[in-house]
């Protein structure tokens, strides 16, 4: 592991494994991790599994160290993302924006409790979200390769 890799760890929590954070330090493993993030949970999962993936980038294995949050909610062939940052100490949130909303966009969970969902205009095809996840892993900032809209909710 290089010094740069030590400063850039990726931690991911999958809601079907809610008590475990997967930590990846090697950039060579990021493409496989992106695919894992975009893979919906198995259909036979318990009802509380909603397809949420919480992604953190930082300098330690503790995902709570950062003020940024990247959340991906996945379904078969679709996903939506949420990004939160606190540049001035106050939380600011954005959700993905689909300029051409899907006609039959499924409801994708926004919170792990399932009490709210992403707006239908936030749902994109998986192939559109893939580069955004890769960009976030690289920069730790809100990806510029897709469009965003301000979020109604802040996590």
ChimeraX attribute file (.defattr): number of C-alpha atoms within 10 A of each C-alpha:
attribute: neighborCount
match mode: 1-to-1
recipient: residues
	/A:1	8
	/A:2	8
	/A:3	7
	/A:4	10
	/A:5	14
	/A:6	14
	/A:7	13
	/A:8	21
	/A:9	21
	/A:10	28
	/A:11	22
	/A:12	20
	/A:13	20
	/A:14	23
	/A:15	19
	/A:16	18
	/A:17	11
	/A:18	13
	/A:19	8
	/A:20	12
	/A:21	19
	/A:22	13
	/A:23	18
	/A:24	18
	/A:25	21
	/A:26	14
	/A:27	15
	/A:28	9
	/A:29	10
	/A:30	17
	/A:31	13
	/A:32	10
	/A:33	19
	/A:34	17
	/A:35	13
	/A:36	13
	/A:37	24
	/A:38	25
	/A:39	19
	/A:40	22
	/A:41	20
	/A:42	10
	/A:43	8
	/A:44	7
	/A:45	11
	/A:46	10
	/A:47	7
	/A:48	11
	/A:49	21
	/A:50	23
	/A:51	25
	/A:52	28
	/A:53	25
	/A:54	20
	/A:55	25
	/A:56	26
	/A:57	30
	/A:58	20
	/A:59	16
	/A:60	17
	/A:61	19
	/A:62	15
	/A:63	22
	/A:64	13
	/A:65	12
	/A:66	15
	/A:67	16
	/A:68	22
	/A:69	21
	/A:70	25
	/A:71	22
	/A:72	24
	/A:73	29
	/A:74	28
	/A:75	21
	/A:76	13
	/A:77	12
	/A:78	21
	/A:79	31
	/A:80	30
	/A:81	26
	/A:82	25
	/A:83	24
	/A:84	20
	/A:85	19
	/A:86	13
	/A:87	10
	/A:88	7
	/A:89	8
	/A:90	8
	/A:91	13
	/A:92	17
	/A:93	21
	/A:94	21
	/A:95	26
	/A:96	26
	/A:97	20
	/A:98	19
	/A:99	12
	/A:100	10
	/A:101	13
	/A:102	15
	/A:103	8
	/A:104	8
	/A:105	16
	/A:106	17
	/A:107	17
	/A:108	25
	/A:109	23
	/A:110	24
	/A:111	16
	/A:112	17
	/A:113	10
	/A:114	12
	/A:115	8
	/A:116	13
	/A:117	16
	/A:118	23
	/A:119	19
	/A:120	18
	/A:121	18
	/A:122	26
	/A:123	29
	/A:124	24
	/A:125	17
	/A:126	18
	/A:127	12
	/A:128	16
	/A:129	24
	/A:130	16
	/A:131	16
	/A:132	20
	/A:133	26
	/A:134	16
	/A:135	16
	/A:136	19
	/A:137	24
	/A:138	15
	/A:139	11
	/A:140	20
	/A:141	16
	/A:142	21
	/A:143	21
	/A:144	11
	/A:145	12
	/A:146	15
	/A:147	14
	/A:148	20
	/A:149	14
	/A:150	14
	/A:151	18
	/A:152	10
	/A:153	14
	/A:154	13
	/A:155	13
